[in-house]
Amino acid sequence: MSHRLLIDHRANAALRHPEKARRPDNPIQRKPDWIRVRAPNSPVYQETRALMREHRLTTVCEEAACPNIGECWSQRHATMMIMGEICTRACAFCNVTTGQPNPLDDDEPARVAEAVATLGLRHVVITSVDRDDLTDGGARHFARVIGAIRAAAPDTTIEILTPDFLRKPGALEIVVAARPDVFNHNLETVPRLYQPIRPGARYYQSLRLLDDVKRLDPTIFTKSGLMLGLGETAPEVYQVMDDFRVADVDFLTLGQYLQPTPKHAAIAEFVTPAAFDEYAARARAKGFLQVSASPLTRSSYHADEDFERLRAARARTLNVSTPTHQEGR
């Protein structure tokens, strides 16, 4: 091995995304005024950060470089990412580290549940990296985390944001049997862009996953979302909305894609707030119970408030009173 190749190998080994190292750079574009956020600095933000460190927990807020981390953590809202911080996929939009994951941590469900109870959360969002290396894709670990939270914080409602469990027969059934309140799985983009943006996934597998959740347990709310600004067209977005409605998805989120590094997919456009408002109006007309669409919308942004609206919307459609906190399951 040449000296230069040895240096390259060592440099790549330390990268979050070694598979992207040799790609040409896509310059980071200046953000428009409507998606600039303040740097986090509140005392509560620091307390939340310290709690995550104390319990040795990973958050998608940090790993995915979420622009809303300052606001959310200042309100003691953190989206916990289970099963480690290393993902087996290499999506072109994602800032989570790619590589060979470590073994599962058997103590993690208890630590997550303790953190949820300590924070006093009304609603918690639990997500994960993709774990294609596991025979069940991590389904049993999700179920254990849900069970631990139910025991430690019985009044907390639970939203999960899962992988697609591609080629993992029986995995979805394990997670649904644990009865989360909301089952979220993001399609991320339109079918035409799957190969360059989400090459390890399959559009119709993800859509089928959401449809199967409703087939297995119609009482569980389903949720999914898209990133905009990757080069999709409005008709393509509307078609995905229609596909969601066929699968009886309850909650749609739409947000602006923000490029993490020069090695990630380039931003094709910054979608204006007015355009997001138009998408939201179209989505509501198509029958979603809840829609969140704005440049800074992310899957777990304001998730607790959105869950209450979602539950109230279902109650209205059934012509019944809004359930109590415990009755929402």
C-alpha positions as a Markdown table, in Angstrom:
| # | Residue | x | y | z |
|---|---|---|---|---|
| 1 | Met | 0.0 | 0.0 | 0.0 |
| 2 | Ser | 1.4 | 3.4 | -1.0 |
| 3 | His | 2.0 | 6.1 | 1.7 |
| 4 | Arg | -0.7 | 8.2 | 0.1 |
| 5 | Leu | -3.3 | 5.4 | 0.1 |
| 6 | Leu | -2.4 | 4.7 | 3.8 |
| 7 | Ile | -3.1 | 8.3 | 4.7 |
| 8 | Asp | -6.4 | 8.3 | 2.7 |
| 9 | His | -7.4 | 5.0 | 4.4 |
| 10 | Arg | -6.7 | 6.5 | 7.9 |
| 11 | Ala | -8.5 | 9.7 | 7.1 |
| 12 | Asn | -11.6 | 7.8 | 5.8 |
| 13 | Ala | -11.7 | 5.6 | 8.8 |
| 14 | Ala | -12.2 | 8.7 | 11.0 |
| 15 | Leu | -15.0 | 10.1 | 8.8 |
| 16 | Arg | -18.7 | 9.9 | 9.6 |
| 17 | His | -19.4 | 9.0 | 6.0 |
| 18 | Pro | -16.4 | 7.2 | 4.5 |
| 19 | Glu | -18.5 | 6.0 | 1.6 |
| 20 | Lys | -18.9 | 9.7 | 0.5 |
| 21 | Ala | -15.3 | 10.7 | 0.9 |
| 22 | Arg | -14.4 | 10.5 | -2.8 |
| 23 | Arg | -17.6 | 12.2 | -4.1 |
| 24 | Pro | -17.2 | 15.7 | -5.6 |
| 25 | Asp | -18.2 | 18.5 | -3.3 |
| 26 | Asn | -21.6 | 20.1 | -3.5 |
| 27 | Pro | -21.1 | 23.7 | -2.1 |
| 28 | Ile | -23.2 | 24.5 | 0.9 |
| 29 | Gln | -25.7 | 27.2 | -0.1 |
| 30 | Arg | -26.5 | 30.3 | 2.1 |
| 31 | Lys | -29.8 | 29.7 | 3.9 |
| 32 | Pro | -32.6 | 32.2 | 3.3 |
| 33 | Asp | -33.8 | 34.3 | 6.3 |
| 34 | Trp | -36.9 | 32.1 | 6.9 |
| 35 | Ile | -34.8 | 29.0 | 8.0 |
| 36 | Arg | -32.1 | 30.6 | 10.1 |
| 37 | Val | -32.2 | 29.7 | 13.8 |
| 38 | Arg | -30.4 | 30.9 | 16.9 |
| 39 | Ala | -27.6 | 28.9 | 18.5 |
| 40 | Pro | -28.7 | 27.0 | 21.6 |
| 41 | Asn | -27.6 | 28.6 | 24.9 |
| 42 | Ser | -30.5 | 28.4 | 27.5 |
| 43 | Pro | -29.9 | 26.8 | 30.9 |
| 44 | Val | -32.6 | 24.2 | 30.2 |
| 45 | Tyr | -30.9 | 23.2 | 27.0 |
| 46 | Gln | -27.7 | 22.6 | 29.0 |
| 47 | Glu | -29.7 | 20.6 | 31.6 |
| 48 | Thr | -31.2 | 18.4 | 28.9 |
| 49 | Arg | -27.8 | 17.9 | 27.3 |
| 50 | Ala | -26.4 | 16.9 | 30.6 |
| 51 | Leu | -29.2 | 14.4 | 31.2 |
| 52 | Met | -28.6 | 12.7 | 27.9 |
| 53 | Arg | -24.9 | 12.4 | 28.8 |
| 54 | Glu | -25.6 | 11.1 | 32.3 |
| 55 | His | -27.8 | 8.3 | 30.9 |
| 56 | Arg | -25.4 | 7.6 | 28.0 |
| 57 | Leu | -28.1 | 8.2 | 25.4 |
| 58 | Thr | -27.8 | 9.1 | 21.8 |
| 59 | Thr | -30.2 | 11.7 | 20.3 |
| 60 | Val | -31.1 | 12.2 | 16.6 |
| 61 | Cys | -31.2 | 15.9 | 17.4 |
| 62 | Glu | -27.4 | 15.9 | 17.6 |
| 63 | Glu | -26.6 | 13.0 | 15.2 |
| 64 | Ala | -28.7 | 14.4 | 12.4 |
| 65 | Ala | -27.7 | 18.1 | 13.1 |
| 66 | Cys | -31.4 | 19.1 | 13.6 |
| 67 | Pro | -31.8 | 22.9 | 13.3 |
| 68 | Asn | -34.5 | 22.8 | 16.0 |
| 69 | Ile | -32.3 | 21.4 | 18.8 |
| 70 | Gly | -32.1 | 24.7 | 20.7 |
| 71 | Glu | -35.8 | 25.2 | 20.8 |
| 72 | Cys | -36.7 | 21.6 | 21.6 |
| 73 | Trp | -34.1 | 21.0 | 24.2 |
| 74 | Ser | -34.9 | 24.3 | 25.9 |
| 75 | Gln | -38.4 | 22.7 | 26.4 |
| 76 | Arg | -36.9 | 19.4 | 27.6 |
| 77 | His | -37.9 | 17.7 | 24.4 |
| 78 | Ala | -35.3 | 15.3 | 23.0 |
| 79 | Thr | -35.8 | 12.6 | 20.4 |
| 80 | Met | -33.8 | 9.5 | 21.6 |
| 81 | Met | -32.0 | 7.4 | 19.0 |
| 82 | Ile | -31.7 | 3.8 | 20.1 |
| 83 | Met | -29.4 | 0.9 | 19.0 |
| 84 | Gly | -26.3 | 3.0 | 18.7 |
| 85 | Glu | -25.1 | 5.9 | 16.6 |
| 86 | Ile | -23.8 | 4.0 | 13.6 |
| 87 | Cys | -26.2 | 3.2 | 10.7 |
| 88 | Thr | -25.9 | 0.4 | 8.1 |
| 89 | Arg | -27.4 | 2.6 | 5.4 |
| 90 | Ala | -25.7 | 5.4 | 3.5 |
| 91 | Cys | -28.5 | 7.8 | 2.5 |
| 92 | Ala | -27.4 | 10.9 | 0.5 |
| 93 | Phe | -29.3 | 13.3 | 2.8 |
| 94 | Cys | -28.4 | 11.9 | 6.3 |
| 95 | Asn | -25.7 | 13.1 | 8.7 |
| 96 | Val | -25.8 | 10.0 | 10.9 |
| 97 | Thr | -22.5 | 8.0 | 10.9 |
| 98 | Thr | -22.3 | 5.1 | 8.4 |
| 99 | Gly | -20.5 | 1.9 | 9.2 |
| 100 | Gln | -20.6 | -1.4 | 11.1 |
| 101 | Pro | -22.7 | -0.9 | 14.3 |
| 102 | Asn | -21.8 | -2.2 | 17.7 |
| 103 | Pro | -23.7 | -4.9 | 19.5 |
| 104 | Leu | -27.0 | -3.9 | 21.1 |
| 105 | Asp | -26.8 | -2.5 | 24.7 |
| 106 | Asp | -29.1 | -4.6 | 26.9 |
| 107 | Asp | -29.3 | -1.8 | 29.5 |
| 108 | Glu | -30.5 | 0.9 | 27.0 |
| 109 | Pro | -34.3 | 0.4 | 27.4 |
| 110 | Ala | -34.0 | 1.0 | 31.1 |
| 111 | Arg | -31.8 | 4.1 | 30.6 |
| 112 | Val | -34.2 | 5.5 | 28.0 |
| 113 | Ala | -37.2 | 4.9 | 30.3 |
| 114 | Glu | -35.4 | 6.5 | 33.3 |
| 115 | Ala | -34.6 | 9.6 | 31.2 |
| 116 | Val | -38.2 | 9.9 | 30.0 |
| 117 | Ala | -39.5 | 9.7 | 33.6 |
| 118 | Thr | -36.9 | 12.2 | 34.9 |
| 119 | Leu | -37.8 | 14.7 | 32.1 |
| 120 | Gly | -41.5 | 14.2 | 33.0 |
| 121 | Leu | -42.4 | 13.9 | 29.3 |
| 122 | Arg | -46.0 | 13.8 | 28.2 |
| 123 | His | -45.0 | 12.4 | 24.8 |
| 124 | Val | -41.7 | 10.9 | 23.7 |
| 125 | Val | -40.3 | 10.1 | 20.3 |
| 126 | Ile | -38.0 | 7.2 | 19.9 |
| 127 | Thr | -36.1 | 6.6 | 16.7 |
| 128 | Ser | -33.1 | 4.5 | 15.6 |
| 129 | Val | -30.4 | 3.9 | 13.1 |
| 130 | Asp | -31.0 | 1.2 | 10.5 |
| 131 | Arg | -29.8 | -2.1 | 11.7 |
| 132 | Asp | -29.7 | -4.3 | 8.7 |
| 133 | Asp | -27.1 | -6.5 | 10.5 |
| 134 | Leu | -29.7 | -7.8 | 13.0 |
| 135 | Thr | -32.1 | -10.6 | 12.0 |
| 136 | Asp | -35.1 | -8.6 | 13.2 |
| 137 | Gly | -33.8 | -5.2 | 12.2 |
| 138 | Gly | -34.0 | -4.2 | 15.9 |
| 139 | Ala | -37.7 | -4.9 | 16.3 |
| 140 | Arg | -37.4 | -6.6 | 19.6 |
| 141 | His | -35.2 | -3.8 | 21.0 |
| 142 | Phe | -37.9 | -1.3 | 20.0 |
| 143 | Ala | -40.5 | -3.4 | 21.8 |
| 144 | Arg | -38.3 | -3.6 | 24.9 |
| 145 | Val | -37.9 | 0.2 | 24.9 |
| 146 | Ile | -41.6 | 0.7 | 24.6 |
| 147 | Gly | -42.3 | -1.7 | 27.5 |
| 148 | Ala | -39.7 | -0.1 | 29.7 |
| 149 | Ile | -41.2 | 3.4 | 29.1 |
| 150 | Arg | -44.7 | 2.1 | 29.9 |
| 151 | Ala | -43.4 | 0.7 | 33.2 |
| 152 | Ala | -41.4 | 3.8 | 34.2 |
| 153 | Ala | -43.7 | 6.5 | 32.9 |
| 154 | Pro | -47.2 | 5.1 | 32.3 |
| 155 | Asp | -48.8 | 8.4 | 31.5 |
| 156 | Thr | -46.3 | 9.2 | 28.7 |
| 157 | Thr | -47.5 | 8.6 | 25.2 |
| 158 | Ile | -45.0 | 7.0 | 22.8 |
| 159 | Glu | -44.2 | 7.8 | 19.2 |
| 160 | Ile | -41.7 | 5.6 | 17.4 |
| 161 | Leu | -39.9 | 6.5 | 14.1 |
| 162 | Thr | -38.6 | 3.2 | 12.7 |
| 163 | Pro | -36.5 | 1.8 | 9.9 |
| 164 | Asp | -38.3 | 0.1 | 7.0 |
| 165 | Phe | -37.5 | -3.5 | 8.3 |
| 166 | Leu | -36.6 | -4.4 | 4.7 |
| 167 | Arg | -36.3 | -8.2 | 4.3 |
| 168 | Lys | -37.0 | -8.7 | 8.0 |
| 169 | Pro | -40.1 | -11.0 | 8.1 |
| 170 | Gly | -42.1 | -10.8 | 11.3 |
| 171 | Ala | -40.3 | -7.6 | 12.6 |
| 172 | Leu | -43.2 | -5.3 | 12.1 |
| 173 | Glu | -45.5 | -7.6 | 14.0 |
| 174 | Ile | -43.2 | -7.5 | 17.0 |
| 175 | Val | -43.2 | -3.7 | 17.1 |
| 176 | Val | -46.9 | -3.3 | 16.5 |
| 177 | Ala | -47.7 | -5.8 | 19.3 |
| 178 | Ala | -45.9 | -3.5 | 21.7 |
| 179 | Arg | -48.6 | -0.9 | 20.9 |
| 180 | Pro | -46.9 | 2.5 | 20.5 |
| 181 | Asp | -49.3 | 5.4 | 20.2 |
| 182 | Val | -47.9 | 6.6 | 17.0 |
| 183 | Phe | -46.0 | 4.6 | 14.4 |
| 184 | Asn | -43.9 | 6.9 | 12.2 |
| 185 | His | -41.8 | 5.8 | 9.2 |
| 186 | Asn | -40.7 | 8.5 | 6.7 |
| 187 | Leu | -40.7 | 8.0 | 3.0 |
| 188 | Glu | -38.3 | 11.0 | 2.8 |
| 189 | Thr | -38.7 | 11.7 | -1.0 |
| 190 | Val | -40.6 | 10.9 | -4.1 |
| 191 | Pro | -40.2 | 7.5 | -5.9 |
| 192 | Arg | -38.1 | 9.0 | -8.8 |
| 193 | Leu | -35.4 | 10.2 | -6.4 |
| 194 | Tyr | -35.0 | 7.0 | -4.3 |
| 195 | Gln | -32.0 | 5.7 | -6.2 |
| 196 | Pro | -29.8 | 8.8 | -5.7 |
| 197 | Ile | -31.2 | 9.9 | -2.3 |
| 198 | Arg | -32.2 | 6.7 | -0.5 |
| 199 | Pro | -30.5 | 3.9 | -2.4 |
| 200 | Gly | -30.8 | 1.3 | 0.4 |
| 201 | Ala | -34.6 | 1.6 | 0.7 |
| 202 | Arg | -37.5 | 0.8 | -1.6 |
| 203 | Tyr | -40.4 | 3.2 | -1.9 |
| 204 | Tyr | -43.2 | 0.6 | -2.0 |
| 205 | Gln | -41.7 | -1.3 | 0.9 |
| 206 | Ser | -41.9 | 1.8 | 3.0 |
| 207 | Leu | -45.4 | 2.5 | 1.9 |
| 208 | Arg | -46.5 | -1.1 | 2.5 |
| 209 | Leu | -45.0 | -0.9 | 6.0 |
| 210 | Leu | -47.4 | 1.9 | 6.9 |
| 211 | Asp | -50.3 | 0.1 | 5.3 |
| 212 | Asp | -49.5 | -3.0 | 7.3 |
| 213 | Val | -49.5 | -1.1 | 10.6 |
| 214 | Lys | -53.1 | -0.2 | 10.1 |
| 215 | Arg | -53.9 | -3.7 | 9.0 |
| 216 | Leu | -52.4 | -5.2 | 12.2 |
| 217 | Asp | -53.8 | -2.5 | 14.6 |
| 218 | Pro | -56.1 | 0.2 | 13.2 |
| 219 | Thr | -56.0 | 2.1 | 16.5 |
| 220 | Ile | -52.4 | 3.0 | 16.2 |
| 221 | Phe | -51.8 | 6.4 | 14.5 |
| 222 | Thr | -49.5 | 6.3 | 11.5 |
| 223 | Lys | -47.3 | 9.2 | 10.4 |
| 224 | Ser | -44.8 | 9.8 | 7.6 |
| 225 | Gly | -43.0 | 12.7 | 6.0 |
| 226 | Leu | -41.1 | 14.1 | 3.0 |
| 227 | Met | -38.1 | 16.4 | 2.7 |
| 228 | Leu | -38.6 | 19.0 | 0.0 |
| 229 | Gly | -36.0 | 20.8 | -2.0 |
| 230 | Leu | -34.3 | 17.7 | -3.4 |
| 231 | Gly | -35.6 | 18.2 | -7.0 |
| 232 | Glu | -39.1 | 16.8 | -6.6 |
| 233 | Thr | -42.0 | 18.4 | -8.5 |
| 234 | Ala | -45.3 | 19.5 | -7.0 |
| 235 | Pro | -47.3 | 16.8 | -9.0 |
| 236 | Glu | -44.9 | 14.1 | -7.6 |
| 237 | Val | -45.5 | 15.4 | -4.0 |
| 238 | Tyr | -49.3 | 15.3 | -4.6 |
| 239 | Gln | -49.0 | 11.7 | -5.9 |
| 240 | Val | -47.2 | 10.7 | -2.7 |
| 241 | Met | -49.9 | 12.3 | -0.6 |
| 242 | Asp | -52.5 | 10.2 | -2.5 |
| 243 | Asp | -50.4 | 7.0 | -1.9 |
| 244 | Phe | -50.3 | 7.9 | 1.8 |
| 245 | Arg | -54.1 | 8.3 | 1.9 |
| 246 | Val | -54.6 | 4.9 | 0.2 |
| 247 | Ala | -52.4 | 3.5 | 3.1 |
| 248 | Asp | -54.6 | 5.4 | 5.6 |
| 249 | Val | -51.7 | 7.5 | 7.0 |
| 250 | Asp | -53.0 | 9.9 | 9.6 |
| 251 | Phe | -50.3 | 12.5 | 9.9 |
| 252 | Leu | -48.1 | 14.1 | 7.2 |
| 253 | Thr | -45.0 | 16.1 | 7.8 |
| 254 | Leu | -43.2 | 18.2 | 5.1 |
| 255 | Gly | -39.9 | 20.0 | 5.8 |
| 256 | Gln | -37.0 | 21.6 | 3.9 |
| 257 | Tyr | -34.0 | 19.4 | 3.2 |
| 258 | Leu | -30.8 | 21.0 | 4.6 |
| 259 | Gln | -27.5 | 19.7 | 3.3 |
| 260 | Pro | -25.3 | 18.5 | 6.2 |
| 261 | Thr | -21.9 | 18.6 | 4.4 |
| 262 | Pro | -20.5 | 19.3 | 1.0 |
| 263 | Lys | -20.4 | 15.5 | 0.4 |
| 264 | His | -24.2 | 15.1 | 0.8 |
| 265 | Ala | -26.9 | 15.6 | -1.8 |
| 266 | Ala | -27.1 | 19.2 | -3.0 |
| 267 | Ile | -30.2 | 21.4 | -2.3 |
| 268 | Ala | -32.1 | 21.9 | -5.5 |
| 269 | Glu | -34.2 | 24.7 | -4.1 |
| 270 | Phe | -35.3 | 26.4 | -0.9 |
| 271 | Val | -39.0 | 25.9 | -0.8 |
| 272 | Thr | -40.8 | 29.1 | 0.3 |
| 273 | Pro | -43.1 | 29.3 | 3.3 |
| 274 | Ala | -45.9 | 30.1 | 0.8 |
| 275 | Ala | -45.3 | 26.9 | -1.1 |
| 276 | Phe | -45.3 | 24.9 | 2.1 |
| 277 | Asp | -48.7 | 26.5 | 3.0 |
| 278 | Glu | -50.1 | 25.4 | -0.4 |
| 279 | Tyr | -48.9 | 21.9 | 0.2 |
| 280 | Ala | -50.4 | 21.9 | 3.6 |
| 281 | Ala | -53.8 | 23.1 | 2.3 |
| 282 | Arg | -53.8 | 20.4 | -0.4 |
| 283 | Ala | -52.9 | 17.7 | 2.2 |
| 284 | Arg | -55.7 | 18.7 | 4.5 |
| 285 | Ala | -58.1 | 18.6 | 1.6 |
| 286 | Lys | -57.0 | 15.1 | 0.9 |
| 287 | Gly | -58.1 | 14.0 | 4.4 |
| 288 | Phe | -55.1 | 13.7 | 6.6 |
| 289 | Leu | -56.0 | 14.1 | 10.3 |
| 290 | Gln | -53.0 | 16.2 | 11.0 |
| 291 | Val | -50.5 | 18.1 | 8.7 |
| 292 | Ser | -47.3 | 19.9 | 9.7 |
| 293 | Ala | -45.6 | 21.7 | 6.8 |
| 294 | Ser | -43.0 | 24.4 | 7.1 |
| 295 | Pro | -39.3 | 24.9 | 6.2 |
| 296 | Leu | -38.3 | 23.9 | 9.8 |
| 297 | Thr | -40.7 | 21.0 | 10.2 |
| 298 | Arg | -39.1 | 17.7 | 11.3 |
| 299 | Ser | -40.6 | 14.4 | 12.3 |
| 300 | Ser | -40.5 | 15.1 | 16.0 |
| 301 | Tyr | -40.8 | 18.9 | 16.0 |
| 302 | His | -43.6 | 19.9 | 18.4 |
| 303 | Ala | -44.5 | 16.2 | 18.5 |
| 304 | Asp | -46.3 | 16.4 | 21.8 |
| 305 | Glu | -48.6 | 19.2 | 20.8 |
| 306 | Asp | -49.2 | 17.6 | 17.4 |
| 307 | Phe | -50.2 | 14.3 | 19.1 |
| 308 | Glu | -52.9 | 16.1 | 21.1 |
| 309 | Arg | -54.2 | 17.7 | 17.9 |
| 310 | Leu | -54.1 | 14.3 | 16.1 |
| 311 | Arg | -56.0 | 12.6 | 18.9 |
| 312 | Ala | -58.6 | 15.4 | 18.9 |
| 313 | Ala | -59.0 | 15.2 | 15.2 |
| 314 | Arg | -59.7 | 11.5 | 15.3 |
| 315 | Ala | -62.3 | 12.0 | 18.1 |
| 316 | Arg | -64.0 | 14.6 | 15.9 |
| 317 | Thr | -64.2 | 12.2 | 13.0 |
| 318 | Leu | -65.7 | 9.6 | 15.3 |
| 319 | Asn | -68.1 | 12.2 | 16.8 |
| 320 | Val | -66.9 | 11.5 | 20.3 |
| 321 | Ser | -65.3 | 13.6 | 23.0 |
| 322 | Thr | -61.6 | 14.0 | 23.1 |
| 323 | Pro | -60.1 | 11.1 | 25.2 |
| 324 | Thr | -58.1 | 11.6 | 28.3 |
| 325 | His | -54.4 | 11.1 | 28.3 |
| 326 | Gln | -54.7 | 7.4 | 29.2 |
| 327 | Glu | -57.5 | 6.7 | 26.7 |
| 328 | Gly | -55.6 | 7.7 | 23.6 |
| 329 | Arg | -54.1 | 4.3 | 23.2 |
